[in-house]
């Protein structure tokens, strides 16, 4: 065996021992991350099982908030763990992760639907039942969710209800009678005001 062969074999042995140490460190790190993940998954299961559609508005808001925060934390842990796993372990782990993801998203969806029931005012499509926009604003509380949650009007509300909530002043427009003396008055009242 030549000197070069002996040096080359020595380098290969050192690299393989370094790889073994790195794999050991990765396994330890993955083990610690999996322990933390199991704790976060336990929190998600607790929030999902504790959720009740019949809860108060505050409880539903709290459930949505906590589940969203915990789910973000869980996704960060998933990414860190998946970076350390082999391909076979990754495939098995991704299936298990999908179950928790589905469970969390379904509970958040149900909670948002239940919260929507608190936001929709009683709908009576008769003309007398229309409420003013100020009354509608006073009856709806602040919502951290955009669009229809904040408006207080359900996206499924009848168009007649939505139209009847806005009351405009009546404007009487005199018909133009082709008289030159009245034409200046007509123009001053209606045409020049819009300029």
N, C-alpha and C positions, 0 to 999 in steps of 0.2 A: 504494500500500500504506500502510495506516494504521500508526500507532505500535503499537497493540494487536496488529495482525497480525504485525508484525515481532518483537515480544516473544514472542508465542505460538510463532512458527516457531523462534525462538532456543531457547526452552525445550524444544520437541520434539527439536531437534537434540542438545541436551545430554543429554536423557534417553536417546535412542537410543545415544549414545556411551557413556554410563554402563552401559547394558544390554550393549553389546558388551564392555566391560571386565569386567563381572560374568560374562558367558558365558565369557570367556577365563580368568578365575580359576577358574570351576567346571570347565572342561575340564582346566586344569592340576592342580587338586585331584583330579579323577576319575582322571587319568592316574597320579598318584602313588599313589592308593589301589589302582588296578588293578595297579600294579607290586608293591605289598606283598601284594595278594591272590594274585598268581601265586606268590610265595614261600611263602605259607601253603598254597596248593593243592599245591605241590611237596612240602611236608612231609606233607600228608595222603596223597598218592600213595605217598610213600616208606614211610610206616607201613602203608598198606594192602597194598602189594606185599611188604613185609618180614614181615608177619604169617604165622605158621604155626600150624595147629591142633595140630601135634605139639610145639609149644614147651613150655618149662617153665611152671609156674604163675606164676612171677615175670615171665616175658616176656609172658605173656598179660595179667596185671594191668597191666604197664607199657604195653602196646599200648592197652588200654581207657582208661587214664588220659590218655595223650598224645593219642589221637584225640579224646577228649571235650574236652580243653582247646583243642586246635587247631581243632576244629569250632566251638566257641563264639567263638573269635577270628575265624574265617571268617565266621560269621553277622553279627558286628558290622561287619565290612568290607563285606559285602553290603548291609546297611542304609545305610551311609554312601554307598556308590557309587550305589545305586538312588535315593537322594534327589537326586543330581546329574544323573541321566540324563534324556533326553527319553523320551517314551512309546515311540517305535519302538526306541530303544536298550535300554530297559528290558525290552521283550518278548523281544528276542534274548538279553539277558543272563540273564534268569530261566530260560530253557531250559538254558543252559550251567551255571548254578548248581545246577539240579536233579540233573544227572549227578553232581556231586561230593557232593551231599547224600546221594543214594542209595548211592553207593559207600562213604561213611563210615559210614552207618547199618548197611549190610549187614555191614561188617567188624566193627563193634562188636557186632552181634548174634551173628555167628559166634564172636567171642572170648568172649562171655558163655556161649554154649553149650559151648565147649571148657572154660571154667573150671568149669562145672557138673560135667563129668566128673571133675574133681579132687576135688570136694566130696562125691560120693556114695560111701558105703561099700559094700563088697560085700554084696549082699543074698542071704541064704539063708533062705527062709521057714520052715525047720524050727524047732521049739521050742528045741532045744539050741544053735542058732546065734545066739540073741538075745544082744545085748550090753547091759550096764547103761547107764543114762544118763550115768554118770560116765565110762565108757570111751568112749562116743560123743563126749562133750565133749572128752576128751583127744585123740581121733583127728582132730577137726576143728579147723582153724586159724581165726584171725580172718579175717573177710571183710568188706570195706567195703560189700557189697551186702545189702540187706534180705531178709526173708522166708526162702525155702527155702535160699538160698545160705548164710546164717548158721547155720541149724539143722543142717546136715549131713545132712539127710534129703531125698531127692529128692521133688518133688511127684508123681512117677510111682511111688513106692515102694508096694508092696502094703500094704493096710490091716493085714494080719496082722503084717507086719514092724513097722509103727509101733506097733501095740498091744503087741507082745511086747517092746518095749524098756523098758517101764515095769513094774517089779515092785512090787506092793503087798503089805503084810503080811496074813496070813490072820487073820480075826477069827471066833472061835467064839461064836455066840449060842445060849444055852440056851433051849429052848422054854418058854413060860409054861404052867404046869400048873393054873391056877385056884386054887391054894392061897393063902389069905390071908397065911400066914406067909412064903411065898416071894414074894408080890407086892411087898412093901416092898423086899426085896432086888433084885428084878427092876427096879423103878422106880429105885432108887438107882444101879444099875449102868448102865442104858441110857437112861432117859428124862431123868434129872436132869443127866447129864453133857452133854447137848446144849444145855441152857439156859444 
